[in-house]
Amino acid sequence: MKSLSLATLALALAIAHGGAIARTAPERTWNTSAELGAIATSGNTVGASITGKIDAKQELEDWSNEYIASAYFKEDETHNAAGQSVRERSGERYLLSAKAAYKLLEEGEKMFVLGSHVGDRFGAYTSYTTLGVGHGSRWYTDQDKSLDMEIGPGYFSGRRAGGEVERGLTIRGAAALKWQLSDAAVFTQNLSVERGTSNVHSMAESALRTKINSTMQMKAAFSVRNDTDVPADKKNTDTQTSVTLVYSF
């Protein structure tokens, strides 16, 4: 709970700081996208899943801030011992994160503070909270591609599916590749790895966005979440394949 409070405080400070700067910098620029996808099945397999995400980026003269909220839910229809049809929740995960990055004198160089919280009812960790700081830089850029890297220390608190609580220091590294394939298509690859005292927690997403019109896009994505140390009844890796509509404003 202590780490959750720290993370919550960091998120509040980041949001408040962004808001304070916004009041004195009317030239601020927001780039926000909201995506939603749903799948329903019937027949031999009955169920439904919903995934959604809001990603808000704020570019100021000295700061680059980002706020993310995402959720995933899945329900399956099964039969109990009496032969009755019942619906059971088989997936439930949400994420909240905020990052405030201060731009250094050299182009592409930043110092940042990051806070995030993941709730996963069916995961190896039912909750996972992190707070970190670090340095980010643009390692490569050309006309249609860019590669950004981040590294820094942090602190985490995680609750296992069995109720055990783990806390400790971490070292975090992240990479983000953006490749503009054409005027209407862009490929992105994001990877983050957190190494703690007993576990390595990693997340990766490969995504392709294609433009429908000036504000609407279609996104196909494949994401992977992995923990090296999990209970015997849990798998190390969770994957998700999604097709969503993205609205930018």
GIJO-V396330 format. One record per residue. RES is the residue in three letters. PHI is phi in degrees with one decimal (none if undefined). Layout:
RES;PHI
RES;PHI
//
This chain:
MET;none
LYS;-62.3
SER;-68.5
LEU;-64.2
SER;-64.7
LEU;-62.7
ALA;-64.2
THR;-62.3
LEU;-63.8
ALA;-63.0
LEU;-63.8
ALA;-64.3
LEU;-63.9
ALA;-63.1
ILE;-66.0
ALA;-63.9
HIS;-64.8
GLY;-61.4
GLY;-67.9
ALA;-64.5
ILE;-67.9
ALA;-61.0
ARG;-69.8
THR;-104.1
ALA;-131.9
PRO;-63.5
GLU;-84.9
ARG;-57.6
THR;-126.5
TRP;-107.5
ASN;-133.2
THR;-118.6
SER;-132.0
ALA;-127.2
GLU;-125.1
LEU;-149.0
GLY;-142.6
ALA;-144.8
ILE;-132.2
ALA;-124.1
THR;-122.4
SER;-144.3
GLY;98.0
ASN;-67.4
THR;-121.4
VAL;-119.9
GLY;178.0
ALA;-154.9
SER;-139.7
ILE;-134.8
THR;-132.6
GLY;-150.8
LYS;-157.6
ILE;-122.7
ASP;-127.8
ALA;-116.4
LYS;-112.3
GLN;-126.0
GLU;-107.5
LEU;-112.8
GLU;-62.4
ASP;-113.7
TRP;-127.4
SER;-129.5
ASN;-115.3
GLU;-143.8
TYR;-127.9
ILE;-129.4
ALA;-135.7
SER;-141.9
ALA;-151.6
TYR;-144.1
PHE;-134.8
LYS;-143.3
GLU;-127.6
ASP;-121.8
GLU;-98.7
THR;-126.6
HIS;-120.4
ASN;-83.7
ALA;-63.1
ALA;-86.6
GLY;83.6
GLN;-83.1
SER;-82.7
VAL;-133.2
ARG;-100.1
GLU;-127.0
ARG;-76.0
SER;-116.7
GLY;-153.3
GLU;-157.7
ARG;-145.5
TYR;-141.4
LEU;-139.6
LEU;-129.7
SER;-150.5
ALA;-145.7
LYS;-136.8
ALA;-116.3
ALA;-120.6
TYR;-92.7
LYS;-79.8
LEU;-85.2
LEU;-63.6
GLU;-76.1
GLU;-60.3
GLY;87.1
GLU;-94.4
LYS;-144.3
MET;-112.9
PHE;-136.6
VAL;-123.8
LEU;-134.6
GLY;-132.4
SER;-150.0
HIS;-141.1
VAL;-119.4
GLY;-113.0
ASP;-138.7
ARG;-61.3
PHE;-114.7
GLY;-90.0
ALA;-62.2
TYR;-113.0
THR;-74.6
SER;-147.9
TYR;-149.5
THR;-118.3
THR;-132.4
LEU;-138.8
GLY;-147.9
VAL;-130.8
GLY;174.7
HIS;-122.5
GLY;-124.4
SER;-150.5
ARG;-93.2
TRP;-81.6
TYR;-151.5
THR;-155.8
ASP;-145.9
GLN;-62.7
ASP;-128.7
LYS;-134.6
SER;-147.5
LEU;-134.4
ASP;-110.2
MET;-127.0
GLU;-137.1
ILE;-154.7
GLY;172.9
PRO;-84.2
GLY;-162.3
TYR;-138.4
PHE;-133.1
SER;-138.7
GLY;-130.5
ARG;-110.3
ARG;-72.6
ALA;-61.2
GLY;-84.2
GLY;101.7
GLU;-69.6
VAL;-110.0
GLU;-121.2
ARG;-140.6
GLY;166.3
LEU;-82.8
THR;-135.9
ILE;-121.1
ARG;-118.3
GLY;-129.6
ALA;-147.5
ALA;-140.8
ALA;-138.1
LEU;-107.1
LYS;-127.0
TRP;-131.2
GLN;-81.6
LEU;-70.6
SER;-159.8
ASP;-63.5
ALA;-112.3
ALA;-141.0
VAL;-139.1
PHE;-109.1
THR;-129.1
GLN;-134.7
ASN;-118.6
LEU;-141.9
SER;-138.6
VAL;-134.7
GLU;-119.4
ARG;-106.2
GLY;-106.4
THR;-72.1
SER;-129.3
ASN;-149.8
VAL;-114.0
HIS;-107.6
SER;-133.5
MET;-139.0
ALA;-144.5
GLU;-140.6
SER;-109.5
ALA;-143.4
LEU;-125.5
ARG;-111.2
THR;-124.5
LYS;-80.6
ILE;-94.8
ASN;-150.0
SER;-66.2
THR;-121.6
MET;-114.9
GLN;-135.1
MET;-110.5
LYS;-124.6
ALA;-112.0
ALA;-139.3
PHE;-131.0
SER;-121.7
VAL;-133.1
ARG;-123.2
ASN;-138.5
ASP;-127.2
THR;-76.2
ASP;-117.6
VAL;-131.6
PRO;-61.6
ALA;-62.0
ASP;-92.1
LYS;-118.2
LYS;-89.7
ASN;-69.8
THR;-123.9
ASP;-116.0
THR;-123.5
GLN;-146.7
THR;-111.3
SER;-141.9
VAL;-127.8
THR;-131.4
LEU;-97.6
VAL;-118.7
TYR;-110.6
SER;-106.9
PHE;-152.1
//
